[in-house]
Amino acid sequence: MKTTQEHNARFSAMTFASVYPLYIAKIEKKGRTRDELLQVIEWLTGFDETALQELILKKSTFAEFFSQAKIHPHAHFITGMICGYRIEEIQEDLTRNVRYLDKLVDELAKGRKIEKILR
């Protein structure tokens, strides 16, 4: 399934602050911790807890968030389907990075071991 320009633009304008509480709720509902979520986010983006809080307070969009991120060199090993899209087929960098993050959060919520998530 190919992403559209509108789909990509939505991610560009969406704030990380609006999605972060949803990530927390999702993983805590499944018995995982915020520390585990922070570990996964830091692995993918390089942002520690302090940097994340700054981005949340500034209401950074995903475009701003990922433009400042240092994406892990093994992120390309994140594959599979998320929201009807095959991650490895997404051409737009921003959309692919958002889907990487979504996939990692899903894996955490599904109970996958941290060692396996952090490829």
N, C-alpha and C positions, 0 to 999 in steps of 0.2 A: 504494500500500500504506500503510495507516494504522498508526502506532505504537501499541502498547498501553501501559497504565499500568506493567506489569511491565517492559517494554522500557525505558521512560523511567526507572524506578526503578533499573535496573541501571546506567545511565550515571551517575546521581546518586551512587551508592555507589562506583563504580570510581575508582581513584586514577590521577592523571596519571603518577605514578612507575612504575606497572605497565605503562603503554602506551608511554611515551617510548622505552625501549630497543627496542621492536618497530618504532617509527617509524625509529629510527636503523638498525637491521638492514635494514629494507626498502629504504631509500634508498641505503645504502652497497653493498648487493648489486647495485644497478643503476648504480653508479659515481657517485653524487651524494655531496655532502659534508655534514658536520654543520653547517657554516657556512650552507649553503643551507637546510637544515632550520630552523635558528635564524632565518634571515631570513624564511622563510614563516610561522613561528609568531609572530614579532614583528609582522609585517604584520597578521595576523588578530587578535591578542590585545593587542598593545602591550607584552608582556613581553620584556625583554631577557634575555640569558643569565644574569645575576646573579639576576634575579627568578625565572626558571625553576628555577634550582638551589635557591633557597629553597623554592619550592613542592614540588619533588621531595623535599627533605630533610624537609619537614613532612608528606609523604605526603598532600598535598591531594587531595581527591576532585574529580571533574570539576565537581560542583556548586560547590565552593569556588573552584576554578580559574576557571571562567567567571563567577562572581559578582564576581571581582576584575578580570576582563579588560575592556579597552576595545575592543569588537569594531569592526573597521574599518567605516567607513560604506559601503564598496563590497562588503561581504561578501555582500549579497543578490544580487550578480552571479554568485556561485558556484552553478551549477546542474548538473543531471544526476543520474545514478543512482550510488548507493553502497550496497553491501550489500543490494540489492533495494529500496531506498527512493529515491524522487525527492525530492531535497533541498528543492526549492522548495515541496513539498506538506507538509513536516513542520511541524506546528503547535506542538509543544513547543519553547520557546526553547533549553533545554539540549541536547536531543537534536539539534536543527538545528545548534547551534554545534559539537557534537562531530563531526557529519557534515561540516560545513564543513572542519574540521581534517583529517578523514580524506580528504576529496576533494583538498585541497591536497597532502597527503603522497603520495597516489596519482599526482597530476599530476607532482609532482617525480620520483617513482620512474619514471614512464613517459618521462621525458626532456623534458618540456615546458620551454620557456625560462622563466626566472624572470620576465622582463618580462610574459609572458602569464599566469603564475600569479597575479601580484600585480596583478590587474585594475585 
